Amino acid sequence: MGTVTDTRTIVLVVDDDPTVRDVARRYLERDGHRVVEAAAGDVALTLATEHRPDLIVLDLMLPGLSGLEVCRRVRLSSTVPIIMLTARGTESDRIAGLEHGADDYVVKPFSPRELALRVSRILDRARPTGQPAPTDRPRILEDGDLWLDEGARVARRAGRTLALTSREFDLLVFLVRHPGQVYSRSALMEQVWQWTFGDQSTVTVHVRRLREKIESEPARPVRVATVWGQGYRYDPTPVPS
């Protein structure tokens, strides 16, 4: 008989508290995920290389190698979705995690069901569908030297593949699909993140990170413009006359 292949998505849970790991594992396994656990940052990096997880749940405060450093090192070679856990809940801690490349954050103490829902939602959006989109929503989007394949979740600029995280890709697709329209941070959180409440600085950080990847001069953006006091607007590349 042939070997049965385990097709479950892999979630790496990194936390030095065994109770947190146990609760997260039980809820995630109930949703059909395979869970790999680590109690320290260096172990997490090793397991991330060995298992190539589909998502990482990463505690900010770890003994030895911090969660921020783990996140930074993972981002050097991978766009795997990362949900940061923080016991502090202050804006500076949340922003630090996002600045280091996290896609999302959950503040401790957290609802394990909320964490499981966040994991499933991000995995659903990050997974290439391989299915054709409806006729009014083509899978390929183009703007100047920017090229996006929604189905494969691939973005290129001037022919070079962009290393976009799941959230960055979702944000870029939404903006490109709605050129010339101004969206507040709260509107983007609802439309892209599907959050009806939360820290709006999350959007600010993701816009800044996105500009660093799609703008020739991130400090002088021409694609993702800031409309002071209102939000952000995507300006498509002018067509040469």
Salt bridges, closest charged atoms under 4 A:
ASP6 OD2 - ARG8 NH2 2.85
ASP6 OD2 - ARG34 NE 3.53
ASP15 OD2 - LYS108 NZ 2.66
ASP22 OD1 - ARG25 NH2 2.40
ASP22 OD2 - ARG26 NE 3.23
GLU29 OE1 - ARG25 NH1 3.30
ASP31 OD2 - ARG113 NH1 2.95
GLU37 OE1 - ARG21 NE 3.11
GLU37 OE2 - ARG25 NE 3.14
ASP59 OD1 - LYS108 NZ 3.25
GLU69 OE2 - ARG72 NH2 2.68
GLU69 OE2 - ARG73 NE 2.77
ASP93 OD1 - ARG88 NH1 3.27
GLU99 OE2 - ARG208 NH2 2.08
ASP103 OD1 - ARG75 NH2 2.92
ASP104 OD1 - ARG118 NH1 3.11
ASP104 OD2 - ARG167 NH2 3.27
GLU114 OE2 - ARG118 NH2 3.02
ASP124 OD1 - ARG127 NH1 3.38
ASP143 OD2 - ARG223 NE 3.53
ASP145 OD2 - ARG157 NE 3.73
ASP145 OD1 - ARG223 NH2 2.80
ASP149 OD1 - ARG139 NH2 3.74
GLU150 OE1 - ARG137 NH2 3.73
GLU150 OE2 - ARG177 NH2 2.42
GLU168 OE2 - ARG209 NE 2.71
GLU168 OE1 - LYS213 NZ 2.69
ASP170 OD2 - ARG125 NE 2.92
ASP170 OD1 - ARG153 NH2 2.88
ASP199 OD2 - ARG94 NE 2.89
ASP235 OD1 - ARG233 NE 2.64
